Amino acid sequence: MDIQLTLAGRRDLIGQLYRQLRAGITDGRLAAGERLPSTRDLARQLGVSRKTTLEAFERLVAEGYLVTRAGDGTYVAAGLSPPPAPARLRAVATPRPAEVWKRVPEALSMPLPGTKLAYDYLGGVTDKALFRADAWRKCISHALRVQGRGRGMYREPAGEQELRLAIARHVGFSRGVACNWQDVIVTQGAQQAVDLAARVMINPGGTVAVEDPGYPPARSSLLALGARVVPVRVDDEGLRVDALPDDARLVYVTPSHQFPLGMPMSLERRMALLEWASRRGALIVEDDYDGEFRFEGRPLESLKSLDRGDVVAYVGTFSKTIFPELRVGYVIPPASLAGAFLKARQINDWHGCSLTQTALARFMLDGEFGKHVRRVQKYYAERREALLEHLQGELSPWLEPIVPAAGIHLAALLRKGLGEDELIARARGASIGLYGLGGFYAGRRRRQGLLFGYGDISVDAIHASMSRLKSLLEGAGR
């Protein structure tokens, strides 16, 4: 590697080199065990003779800062800790974040890396074992060949044309969203799509409305941009449209599968929300995050498919259908906002990874994505059925499930007398990962409950863990 060293003039070159390397070691910039460039390479880099670098290295080796390994190179010696920082002689002003960041809460707590539970119901997780890597590998190889033939240039902010075409076909067929490929903007997941909508619509201090309980990352994104976020409660029919603030410029909703409770928004509420937005010139951000997985009843229309006033920005993601690390989503904004969305997308990070987008386009256009969704839906349906069998059966004295028609998670409310935090702690002691609804509320909390993600837990594991949970609850009652 190159080392940042600066030689002033042509005097005492050995001393300058020695002091800078020693300082890099003692203050921790050159870590123990790190391999240094050869004296020949370093001399070429600095424009000095090899004798200069050789003598500086020999002095550092003699003092114990460096060690040489015959035939292998020169390394920073182990056991050299940085000296304590000198006491400050005067007050120093340090940078502080803008005031808006005080309003942004911490993200929902996630299991620590390396945490291993026998049974884990973490939400938003997919089963990678169900993903056929061979088909994806072929698509990646295709994308590498395509990219190798092109010039090394920045790409269109809206994304690769083939992927936008594939997405337009997919949402048109599966969700009834009428659009052309030019209407689609590819994003880094649904989170960036929400961020773009807020950047386009909200002035500092502007009002936005979110579901309560709702999706905390979206809420945090709006807060970070200086919005006044108003939580609006949901009931059995979804968002209470009659409770929306009159001055809201943006409403964020999950109408197909309310997050986290799971019920869909009724058709009456959908039409009322569209009419409300049309009267006020507000934007509805429809996050259709789990729209591909539906297990009972006829598919409900997306808000975008019912939108006659062009007030809906339709947001989708591949995080639940493929896996979260893919980091590809999309937004289909109203025509009146398309230009502003493109500006915001380019300013935000110019464009996403063209290699991934090209591979995903091939994966979709070749029909592999549709095959994958149909295949994994069968497994998710079996897991959902197994979980409901227990929640509606022997666990019903303690838990009241909200039965969802779609998605890869479900919520269950706790019966009176059970504490959410205590139950989660006791379950973790039995190596069962349970997660509460508390963190999803922004306003006054109404009910305590749990969110069961069944995307990455087998049917056998569900049966075993629910039996263990029943024993734990019975023991707590005694």
C-alpha positions in Angstrom: 0.0 0.0 0.0 1.0 3.7 -0.3 1.8 5.5 2.9 1.1 9.2 3.2 4.6 10.7 3.9 5.7 14.3 3.2 9.4 15.2 2.8 10.2 18.9 3.1 13.3 20.0 1.1 16.3 17.8 0.6 17.9 18.0 4.1 17.8 15.3 6.8 15.7 13.0 4.6 16.5 9.9 6.7 15.4 11.8 9.9 12.2 13.1 8.3 11.2 9.6 7.1 12.1 8.0 10.4 10.1 10.5 12.5 7.0 10.2 10.3 7.0 6.4 10.3 7.5 6.3 14.0 4.7 8.8 14.6 2.4 6.7 12.4 3.2 3.6 14.5 2.9 5.3 17.9 -0.4 7.0 17.2 -2.0 3.8 15.8 -2.3 4.8 12.1 0.1 2.0 11.2 -1.4 -1.0 13.1 0.6 -3.9 14.6 1.3 -6.6 12.1 0.8 -4.3 9.1 3.1 -4.9 6.2 5.1 -1.9 4.9 6.1 -1.3 1.3 9.6 -2.5 0.4 12.4 0.0 0.7 12.7 0.0 -3.1 9.0 0.8 -3.6 8.9 3.4 -0.9 12.0 5.1 -2.4 10.4 5.2 -5.8 7.2 6.6 -4.3 9.1 9.4 -2.5 11.6 10.1 -5.1 14.6 9.4 -2.9 17.5 6.9 -3.0 16.9 3.4 -1.7 19.8 4.1 0.8 17.6 6.7 2.5 14.6 4.4 3.0 16.9 1.5 4.0 18.6 3.5 6.7 15.3 4.8 8.1 13.9 1.2 8.3 17.1 -0.1 9.9 16.8 2.5 12.7 13.2 1.7 13.3 14.0 -2.0 13.4 16.8 -1.4 15.8 14.5 0.5 18.2 11.8 -2.2 18.0 9.2 -0.4 16.0 9.6 -2.7 13.0 10.4 -6.3 12.5 11.7 -8.0 9.4 10.8 -11.4 8.2 13.3 -13.0 5.9 11.9 -13.3 2.4 8.6 -11.8 3.4 9.0 -8.1 4.1 8.9 -5.6 7.0 6.1 -5.4 9.5 5.0 -3.1 12.3 6.0 -4.7 15.6 3.3 -6.0 18.0 2.7 -4.6 21.5 3.2 -0.9 20.7 0.2 1.0 22.1 -0.4 4.7 21.2 0.7 7.1 23.9 -2.0 8.8 26.0 -3.4 12.0 24.4 -1.9 15.2 26.0 -4.1 17.1 28.3 -5.9 20.0 26.6 -4.5 23.3 27.6 -7.6 25.3 26.4 -11.1 24.6 25.4 -11.6 23.4 21.8 -14.9 23.7 19.9 -15.9 20.4 18.4 -18.4 19.9 15.5 -22.0 19.2 16.7 -24.8 17.7 14.6 -27.7 19.9 13.5 -30.6 20.2 16.0 -32.8 18.1 13.8 -30.8 15.0 14.7 -31.9 15.2 18.3 -35.4 14.4 17.1 -34.4 11.3 15.2 -34.6 8.2 17.4 -32.3 5.3 17.4 -33.2 2.6 14.9 -35.1 -0.5 16.1 -32.7 -2.6 18.1 -31.4 -5.6 16.1 -29.7 -8.7 17.4 -26.0 -8.2 17.9 -23.7 -9.8 15.3 -22.9 -13.3 16.4 -26.1 -13.6 18.5 -27.3 -17.2 17.9 -30.7 -18.3 19.0 -32.2 -21.7 18.5 -35.4 -20.1 17.2 -35.6 -16.5 15.8 -38.7 -14.6 14.7 -36.9 -11.5 13.5 -39.0 -9.6 11.0 -37.9 -8.5 7.5 -35.6 -11.5 7.0 -35.8 -13.9 4.1 -34.7 -17.5 3.7 -31.6 -17.5 1.4 -31.7 -21.3 1.2 -34.8 -20.9 -1.0 -33.0 -18.7 -3.5 -31.5 -20.5 -6.5 -28.0 -19.1 -6.6 -27.2 -20.8 -9.9 -29.8 -18.8 -11.9 -28.5 -15.6 -10.2 -24.9 -16.4 -10.9 -25.7 -16.7 -14.6 -27.4 -13.2 -14.5 -24.3 -11.8 -12.8 -22.1 -13.3 -15.4 -24.3 -11.7 -18.1 -24.1 -8.4 -16.4 -20.3 -8.5 -16.2 -20.1 -9.2 -19.9 -22.4 -6.3 -20.7 -20.5 -3.9 -18.4 -17.2 -5.0 -19.8 -18.3 -3.9 -23.3 -19.3 -0.4 -22.1 -17.4 2.8 -21.4 -16.4 3.8 -17.8 -19.1 6.4 -17.4 -21.8 7.5 -14.9 -25.2 6.0 -15.7 -28.7 7.4 -15.8 -30.0 8.5 -12.3 -33.3 6.7 -13.0 -31.5 3.3 -13.4 -30.8 0.8 -16.1 -33.4 0.8 -18.9 -33.8 -3.0 -18.9 -34.6 -3.1 -15.2 -37.0 -0.2 -15.4 -38.8 -2.1 -18.2 -38.9 -5.3 -16.1 -40.3 -3.5 -13.1 -42.9 -1.7 -15.2 -44.1 -5.1 -16.6 -44.0 -6.7 -13.1 -46.1 -4.0 -11.3 -48.5 -3.8 -14.3 -49.2 -7.5 -14.2 -49.1 -8.2 -10.5 -50.3 -5.0 -8.9 -52.4 -3.3 -11.7 -50.1 -0.3 -11.9 -50.3 1.2 -15.3 -47.0 2.8 -16.2 -44.3 3.0 -18.9 -40.7 2.1 -18.2 -39.8 5.8 -18.3 -42.0 6.3 -15.2 -39.9 4.0 -13.0 -36.9 5.3 -11.0 -34.7 2.7 -9.5 -33.5 3.4 -5.9 -31.4 1.8 -3.2 -34.3 0.1 -1.5 -37.6 1.5 -0.4 -35.9 3.6 2.2 -34.3 5.8 -0.4 -37.6 6.1 -2.3 -39.2 7.5 0.8 -36.3 9.9 1.3 -36.6 11.2 -2.2 -40.3 11.8 -1.8 -39.7 13.8 1.4 -36.9 15.8 -0.3 -39.2 16.7 -3.1 -42.3 17.5 -1.1 -41.3 18.8 2.3 -39.9 22.2 3.3 -38.3 22.4 6.8 -41.1 22.4 9.3 -43.6 21.0 6.8 -46.2 18.5 8.1 -46.2 14.8 7.1 -48.5 12.1 8.4 -47.5 8.5 9.1 -49.3 5.4 10.4 -49.1 4.7 14.1 -47.9 2.1 14.7 -45.8 2.3 11.6 -42.4 1.8 10.0 -39.7 3.5 12.1 -37.0 4.0 9.4 -39.5 5.9 7.2 -40.5 8.0 10.1 -36.9 8.7 11.0 -36.1 9.7 7.4 -38.9 12.3 7.5 -37.7 13.7 10.8 -34.1 13.9 9.6 -35.3 16.2 6.7 -36.8 18.6 9.2 -40.5 17.6 8.8 -43.1 17.8 11.5 -44.2 14.2 11.7 -47.7 13.6 12.9 -48.6 10.0 13.9 -52.1 9.0 12.8 -53.6 5.9 14.4 -54.8 2.9 12.5 -57.8 0.7 13.2 -59.2 -2.5 11.6 -59.6 -0.7 8.3 -56.2 0.9 8.2 -55.2 4.5 8.4 -57.9 6.9 10.0 -58.3 9.3 7.1 -60.6 11.5 9.2 -57.7 12.1 11.6 -55.2 13.4 9.0 -53.8 16.9 9.7 -55.2 19.4 7.2 -51.8 20.9 6.4 -50.0 17.5 5.7 -48.1 17.7 2.4 -47.2 14.0 2.4 -48.8 10.8 3.8 -46.8 7.6 4.2 -49.0 4.4 4.2 -48.7 0.6 3.8 -52.2 -0.1 2.5 -51.8 -3.7 1.2 -50.3 -5.1 4.4 -50.2 -2.5 7.3 -46.8 -2.4 8.9 -46.5 -3.9 11.5 -50.1 -5.0 12.3 -50.8 -6.7 9.0 -54.4 -5.8 8.1 -55.1 -4.2 4.7 -56.7 -0.8 4.2 -60.3 -1.1 3.2 -61.5 0.0 -0.2 -63.6 2.8 1.4 -60.6 4.2 3.2 -58.4 4.0 0.1 -60.9 6.0 -1.9 -61.3 8.5 1.0 -57.5 8.9 1.2 -57.2 9.5 -2.6 -59.9 12.1 -2.5 -58.3 13.8 0.6 -54.9 14.1 -1.2 -56.5 15.3 -4.5 -58.3 18.1 -2.7 -55.1 19.3 -0.9 -52.4 18.6 -3.5 -50.7 16.3 -1.1 -48.6 13.3 -2.0 -49.4 9.8 -0.9 -46.3 7.5 -0.6 -47.6 3.9 -1.0 -45.1 1.4 0.3 -46.2 -1.9 -1.2 -43.4 -3.8 0.6 -45.0 -7.2 0.8 -47.4 -7.1 -2.1 -46.1 -10.2 -3.9 -47.0 -12.6 -1.1 -50.7 -13.1 -0.7 -52.2 -16.2 0.9 -56.0 -15.8 1.0 -58.7 -13.7 -0.6 -58.5 -11.8 -3.9 -55.6 -9.4 -4.3 -56.6 -5.9 -3.2 -56.0 -3.1 -5.6 -53.0 -1.0 -5.0 -53.6 2.7 -4.3 -51.7 3.6 -7.5 -54.1 1.5 -9.6 -57.0 3.4 -8.2 -55.3 6.8 -8.5 -57.1 9.1 -11.0 -55.8 12.3 -9.6 -52.1 11.3 -10.0 -51.3 11.8 -6.3 -49.6 8.5 -5.5 -45.9 7.7 -5.4 -45.8 3.9 -5.6 -42.8 2.3 -3.8 -41.6 -1.3 -4.1 -38.6 -3.3 -3.1 -36.9 -6.6 -3.7 -35.7 -6.9 -0.1 -38.5 -9.2 0.9 -38.9 -11.2 -2.4 -35.1 -11.8 -2.9 -33.0 -10.7 0.1 -32.4 -7.4 1.9 -28.7 -7.2 1.0 -29.6 -6.7 -2.7 -30.5 -3.0 -1.9 -32.7 -2.4 -5.0 -36.1 -0.8 -4.9 -38.1 1.6 -7.0 -40.5 4.4 -7.0 -43.1 5.4 -9.6 -43.9 9.1 -8.8 -46.8 11.2 -10.2 -45.9 12.7 -13.6 -45.9 16.2 -12.1 -43.1 15.2 -9.7 -41.0 13.0 -12.0 -38.5 15.7 -12.9 -38.0 16.7 -9.2 -37.6 13.0 -8.2 -34.9 12.6 -10.8 -33.0 15.7 -9.6 -33.2 14.4 -6.0 -32.0 11.0 -7.1 -29.0 12.3 -8.9 -28.1 14.7 -6.0 -28.6 12.0 -3.4 -26.0 9.5 -4.8 -26.3 9.8 -8.7 -27.3 6.2 -9.4 -27.1 2.7 -8.0 -24.9 -0.2 -8.9 -25.4 -0.8 -12.7 -24.0 -4.4 -12.4 -26.6 -5.4 -9.9 -29.4 -3.7 -11.9 -28.4 -5.4 -15.1 -28.3 -8.8 -13.4 -31.7 -8.2 -11.8 -33.2 -7.1 -15.1 -32.1 -10.4 -16.8 -33.4 -12.3 -13.7 -36.8 -10.7 -14.2 -37.1 -10.7 -18.0 -36.0 -14.4 -18.2 -38.9 -15.3 -15.9 -36.6 -16.4 -13.0 -38.0 -13.8 -10.6 -41.6 -15.0 -11.2 -40.6 -18.6 -10.7 -38.8 -17.6 -7.5 -41.8 -15.8 -6.0 -44.2 -18.6 -6.8 -41.8 -21.2 -5.3 -41.0 -19.4 -2.0 -44.7 -18.4 -1.5 -45.5 -22.1 -1.0 -42.9 -22.3 1.8 -44.0 -19.0 3.4 -47.7 -20.1 3.3 -46.8 -23.3 5.2 -44.9 -21.4 7.8 -47.7 -18.9 8.2 -50.2 -21.8 8.6 -48.0 -23.5 11.2 -47.6 -20.3 13.2 -51.3 -19.6 13.2 -52.1 -23.1 14.2 -50.3 -22.5 17.5 -51.3 -18.9 18.1 -55.0 -19.6 17.5 -54.8 -22.9 19.4 -52.9 -23.6 22.6 -51.4 -20.1 22.8 -54.7 -18.3 22.4 -55.1 -17.8 26.2 -52.1 -15.5 26.1 -51.8 -14.2 22.5 -54.4 -12.8 20.0 -53.1 -13.0 16.4 -54.0 -10.4 13.8 -54.4 -12.7 10.8 -52.8 -11.2 7.7 -53.7 -12.0 4.2 -50.2 -11.2 2.9 -46.6 -10.7 3.9 -44.0 -12.7 5.7 -44.7 -11.6 9.3 -47.7 -11.3 11.5 -48.5 -9.5 14.8 -50.1 -10.9 17.9 -51.5 -8.8 20.7 -50.9 -9.8 24.3 -53.8 -10.7 26.5 -54.1 -8.6 29.7 -51.7 -9.4 32.4 -48.7 -10.1 30.1 -45.9 -7.6 29.8 -44.1 -7.3 26.4 -40.6 -6.7 27.7 -40.8 -9.4 30.3 -42.1 -12.0 27.9 -39.4 -11.1 25.4 -36.7 -11.4 28.0 -38.0 -14.8 29.3 -38.3 -16.1 25.7 -34.7 -15.1 25.0 -33.6 -17.0 28.0 -35.2 -20.0 26.4 -33.3 -19.2 23.1 -36.5 -17.9 21.3 -36.1 -14.5 19.6 -39.3 -12.5 20.0 -39.8 -8.8 19.1 -42.2 -6.3 20.5 -44.6 -3.8 18.9 -43.5 -1.0 21.3 -40.8 0.4 19.0 -43.2 0.8 16.2 -45.4 3.4 18.0 -44.6 7.1 17.6 -47.6 8.4 19.6 -49.5 7.1 22.6 -49.1 3.3 22.8 -52.4 1.4 22.7 -51.7 -2.3 22.9 -48.8 -4.5 23.7 -47.9 -7.3 21.3 -45.3 -9.2 19.4 -44.2 -9.3 15.7 -43.4 -12.8 14.4 -41.3 -12.8 11.3 -41.5 -16.2 9.7 -39.4 -15.6 6.6 -36.4 -17.4 7.9 -37.7 -20.1 10.2 -38.7 -23.6 9.2 -42.0 -25.3 9.9 -40.4 -27.8 12.2 -38.7 -24.9 14.1 -42.0 -23.1 14.4 -43.7 -26.2 16.0 -40.8 -26.8 18.4 -40.4 -23.1 19.5 -44.2 -22.6 20.0 -44.3 -25.7 22.2 -41.4 -24.3 24.2 -43.1 -20.9 24.4 -46.3 -22.5 25.7 -44.4 -24.2 28.5 -42.7 -20.9 29.3 -46.1 -19.1 29.6 -47.6 -21.9 31.7 -44.6 -21.7 34.0 -45.0 -17.9 34.3 -48.6 -18.3 35.2 -47.8 -20.7 38.1 
